[in-house]
């Protein structure tokens, strides 16, 4: 597989469920111009971190993030996508629906983003309800065997703890430069084609969002676009205004795909180089991915609910070095809709 491709760990993580994601804050966040939004730095968070041991794992909490360090050496970071939806919202409501939690973010035009989660913050369902009452389901993790909270590991072959799946590496039948596309040298049409590309191998079943987030071998099934056109200052996740415009072609491609299928979901991935601690890098990469997703919405009109973000720190280096390397400090975009949907419609071309 090409350098920078998500690589599965040699040893599977613990089967215990992941700790809960940070709780939803039921308050809207005013919109601000890019570059004026206050952004912290990693130095601000180190003194606020709290660490504990739970189920054999090390759990580190900091404002807006939960970081999990597994005994197998792999680390995960969790945040709440709803925080991003709150920008410019008219109202945010949180209530209970049976045993689950429901968050409704009301936009100024009256449309709503409705997110249903289990008691550990795992996403069950996300939908958009228009002012006319029509509802479009964006993500539904409750369909079929293996979905939902509390199901035992092994209900679906390869599932561990409801979030990790181990699959053999796919066999690439497309050129490597079409599997990982460099945005800086790519035409708008190539970027769009990559965002519309089918899986490189047949998808045998739908996967939950957590399975996609935390299972490298699942994400390997989809081509991606590396946003090597933007860079970040050391320790910061703010995208400078002079670089924000470089996301226009990416946003155009994403919006074009969503217009053809309103249920499309894109994963915005954050990566760092290997300089600094792994905990800092995991938090930093997650905040950079969220920053890119926020900018795509606020400046270019990409629907927030069609984006999800996740940071991977220094785990998937594009250039294998322990030193500073710009190519490793990147954001990646991947269409994960076929992974969420599964089925024959997601078959790879023959």
C-alpha positions in Angstrom: 0.0 0.0 0.0 1.2 3.6 -0.6 2.9 5.5 2.2 0.4 7.3 4.4 -2.3 4.6 3.9 -4.1 3.7 7.2 -2.3 0.7 8.5 -3.9 -1.9 10.8 -2.2 -2.5 14.2 -0.2 -5.7 14.6 -2.2 -6.5 17.8 -5.9 -5.8 18.0 -7.0 -3.2 20.7 -8.9 -4.3 23.8 -12.4 -5.5 23.2 -13.9 -3.2 25.9 -16.1 -0.4 24.5 -14.5 3.0 24.1 -15.2 5.6 26.8 -18.0 8.1 26.3 -17.4 11.0 24.0 -17.5 14.6 25.5 -21.0 15.7 26.4 -22.9 17.9 24.1 -23.0 21.6 25.1 -26.6 22.8 24.6 -25.8 26.4 23.5 -25.3 27.9 20.0 -21.9 29.4 19.0 -22.0 32.7 17.2 -20.5 32.7 13.7 -17.2 34.6 13.4 -15.1 35.5 10.5 -12.3 33.1 9.7 -9.1 34.1 11.4 -10.9 35.9 14.2 -12.2 32.9 16.1 -10.1 32.4 19.3 -8.0 29.3 18.9 -5.9 27.8 21.7 -2.7 26.0 21.4 -1.6 22.7 22.8 0.4 24.5 25.6 -3.0 25.7 26.9 -4.3 22.1 27.4 -1.4 20.2 29.1 -2.2 21.7 32.5 -5.9 20.8 32.2 -5.5 17.1 31.3 -6.6 14.5 33.7 -5.5 10.9 33.4 -7.0 7.7 34.8 -6.9 3.9 34.1 -10.0 2.1 33.0 -10.4 -1.4 31.7 -6.7 -1.8 31.0 -6.5 1.5 29.1 -5.2 4.9 29.9 -7.9 7.6 29.6 -6.8 11.2 29.2 -9.4 14.0 29.2 -8.9 17.6 28.2 -11.3 20.3 27.1 -13.4 18.9 24.2 -11.5 15.7 23.8 -11.1 12.2 25.3 -7.9 10.4 24.4 -7.6 6.6 24.8 -4.2 4.9 24.9 -4.5 1.1 24.4 -2.0 -1.4 25.7 -1.3 -2.5 22.1 0.3 0.9 21.5 -2.6 2.3 19.5 -4.3 5.5 20.5 -7.7 7.0 19.8 -9.2 10.4 20.2 -12.9 11.2 20.6 -14.8 14.4 20.3 -18.4 15.4 19.6 -19.4 16.4 16.1 -22.4 18.3 17.4 -20.0 21.0 18.7 -19.3 21.9 15.1 -23.0 22.0 14.2 -23.6 24.7 16.9 -21.9 27.5 14.9 -24.5 29.9 13.8 -27.4 27.8 15.2 -30.6 29.5 16.4 -31.2 26.9 19.1 -29.8 23.7 20.5 -32.0 21.2 22.4 -30.9 18.0 24.2 -33.4 15.5 25.5 -33.9 11.8 26.1 -35.6 9.4 23.6 -36.1 6.2 25.4 -32.6 5.0 26.5 -30.9 7.3 24.0 -29.9 11.0 23.9 -31.3 13.2 21.2 -29.7 16.6 20.1 -31.6 18.9 17.8 -29.7 21.8 16.3 -32.0 24.4 14.9 -30.6 26.6 12.1 -31.8 30.2 11.4 -33.9 28.9 8.4 -35.8 26.5 10.7 -34.1 23.3 9.4 -32.8 20.9 12.0 -29.9 18.5 12.4 -31.1 15.7 14.6 -28.5 13.4 16.2 -29.4 10.3 18.2 -26.6 8.7 20.4 -26.4 5.9 22.9 -25.5 6.5 26.6 -21.7 6.3 25.7 -22.0 8.9 23.0 -21.9 6.4 20.1 -23.8 7.7 17.1 -27.0 5.8 16.3 -28.6 8.1 13.7 -28.2 11.5 12.2 -30.7 13.2 9.9 -31.6 16.6 8.5 -35.2 17.9 8.7 -36.1 20.7 6.4 -38.4 23.6 7.2 -41.1 21.7 5.3 -40.8 18.8 7.7 -39.1 16.4 5.1 -36.3 14.4 6.7 -33.2 13.0 5.1 -31.3 10.3 7.0 -27.5 11.0 6.7 -26.2 8.2 8.9 -28.1 5.2 10.4 -26.0 2.9 12.5 -29.0 0.8 13.7 -29.6 -1.3 10.7 -29.1 -5.1 10.7 -26.9 -7.5 12.8 -24.0 -5.9 14.5 -25.4 -2.4 14.8 -26.2 -0.5 17.9 -24.7 -0.3 21.4 -24.3 -3.3 23.6 -24.0 -6.1 21.0 -21.4 -8.7 21.9 -18.1 -8.8 20.0 -18.2 -11.4 17.3 -21.9 -10.9 16.2 -20.3 -9.6 13.0 -17.2 -11.4 12.0 -14.1 -9.3 12.8 -16.0 -6.8 15.1 -14.3 -6.2 18.4 -16.0 -4.2 21.1 -18.3 -2.6 18.5 -15.7 -0.3 17.0 -12.7 -2.2 15.6 -12.7 -4.4 12.5 -9.7 -6.3 11.0 -9.7 -6.9 7.3 -6.9 -8.0 4.9 -5.4 -5.2 2.9 -7.3 -4.6 -0.3 -5.7 -5.4 -3.7 -5.3 -2.1 -5.6 -6.4 -2.2 -9.2 -6.0 1.5 -9.8 -2.8 3.5 -9.9 -1.4 4.6 -6.6 -1.7 8.3 -7.6 -5.4 7.7 -8.1 -5.8 6.0 -4.8 -4.2 8.9 -2.8 -4.6 12.1 -4.9 -2.5 15.1 -4.1 -4.8 18.1 -4.2 -2.0 20.6 -5.1 -1.3 18.9 -8.4 -4.8 17.6 -9.2 -7.4 19.1 -11.5 -10.9 19.9 -10.1 -12.3 17.1 -12.2 -9.8 14.6 -10.8 -10.7 15.7 -7.3 -14.4 15.3 -8.0 -13.9 11.9 -9.6 -11.9 10.7 -6.6 -14.7 11.9 -4.2 -17.1 9.9 -6.4 -14.9 6.8 -6.8 -16.2 3.4 -5.7 -14.5 1.3 -3.2 -11.3 -0.5 -4.4 -12.9 -3.8 -3.2 -16.4 -4.9 -2.7 -18.0 -3.8 0.6 -19.5 -6.9 2.2 -21.6 -5.2 4.9 -22.4 -1.7 6.2 -20.0 -0.4 8.9 -20.8 1.9 11.8 -19.2 5.3 11.9 -17.0 4.2 14.9 -15.9 1.1 13.0 -14.8 3.4 10.1 -13.2 5.9 12.4 -11.1 3.4 14.3 -10.5 0.6 11.8 -7.7 1.4 9.4 -8.4 -1.6 7.3 -11.9 -0.5 6.6 -10.9 3.0 5.5 -8.3 1.4 3.2 -11.2 0.5 1.0 -11.9 4.1 -0.2 -9.6 6.4 -2.2 -8.7 9.8 -0.6 -7.6 13.3 -1.4 -4.6 14.8 0.5 -5.1 18.5 1.1 -1.4 19.3 0.8 -2.4 22.9 -0.2 -2.9 24.0 3.4 -0.4 23.9 6.3 -0.5 24.8 10.0 1.7 26.6 12.4 3.4 24.4 14.9 1.0 23.5 17.8 -1.9 25.4 16.1 -5.0 24.2 14.3 -6.0 27.6 12.8 -6.1 27.7 9.0 -4.6 31.1 7.9 -6.9 33.2 5.8 -4.5 33.3 2.9 -4.6 29.5 2.8 -8.4 29.1 3.3 -9.1 30.0 -0.3 -7.2 27.0 -1.4 -10.0 24.8 -0.1 -12.4 26.2 -2.7 -11.8 23.4 -5.2 -12.2 20.8 -2.5 -15.4 22.4 -1.3 -16.7 22.6 -4.9 -16.1 18.9 -5.3 -17.8 18.0 -2.0 -20.8 20.2 -2.7 -21.2 18.7 -6.2 -21.2 15.2 -4.8 -23.7 16.1 -2.0 -26.0 17.8 -4.6 -26.2 14.5 -6.5 -26.7 12.5 -3.2 -27.8 14.4 -0.1 -26.9 11.4 2.1 -23.2 11.5 1.2 -20.8 11.6 4.2 -17.2 12.7 4.0 -14.5 11.9 6.6 -12.0 14.8 7.2 -8.9 13.2 8.7 -6.1 15.0 10.5 -2.5 13.9 10.6 0.7 15.3 12.2 4.4 14.7 11.9 6.3 12.7 14.6 7.7 15.8 16.4 6.2 16.1 20.0 4.3 13.7 22.2 1.8 11.2 20.7 -0.9 12.6 23.0 -0.3 16.2 21.8 -0.3 15.1 18.2 -3.5 13.1 18.5 -5.3 16.1 20.0 -3.7 18.5 17.6 -4.6 16.4 14.5 -8.2 16.0 15.7 -8.6 19.8 16.1 -7.0 20.4 12.7 -9.5 18.1 11.1 -12.4 19.8 12.9 -11.0 23.2 11.9 -10.9 22.2 8.2 -14.5 20.8 8.4 -15.7 24.0 10.1 -14.1 26.2 7.5 -15.6 24.1 4.6 -19.0 24.8 6.1 -18.7 28.4 7.2 -16.8 29.8 4.2 -17.9 27.4 1.4 -21.3 26.3 2.4 -20.7 22.5 2.7 -23.5 21.1 4.9 -22.0 20.4 8.3 -24.0 17.2 8.9 -22.5 15.7 5.7 -19.0 16.0 7.3 -17.4 14.1 10.2 -13.8 14.6 11.4 -11.2 12.5 13.1 -7.6 12.9 14.1 -4.9 10.2 13.8 -1.8 12.0 15.1 1.5 10.6 13.9 0.2 7.1 13.3 0.2 7.1 9.5 3.3 9.0 8.3 3.5 9.8 4.7 7.3 10.4 5.0 8.9 8.0 7.5 10.9 10.3 9.7 10.9 11.4 13.3 11.8 14.9 12.3 9.6 17.8 11.2 8.0 17.1 7.8 5.4 19.3 6.1 4.0 16.4 4.1 3.1 14.5 7.3 1.2 17.6 8.6 -1.8 17.1 6.4 -5.6 16.8 6.2 -7.2 14.1 4.1 -10.7 13.8 2.7 -12.4 10.5 2.1 -16.0 9.7 0.9 -17.1 7.0 3.4 -20.7 6.7 2.2 -20.1 3.2 0.6 -18.6 2.0 3.9 -21.7 3.2 5.8 -24.1 1.8 3.3 -22.4 -1.4 2.2 -24.3 -3.7 -0.2 -24.1 -4.3 -3.9 -24.4 -0.7 -4.7 -20.9 -0.2 -3.4 -19.2 -2.8 -5.5 -15.8 -2.0 -7.0 -15.6 -1.8 -10.8 -14.6 -5.0 -12.5 
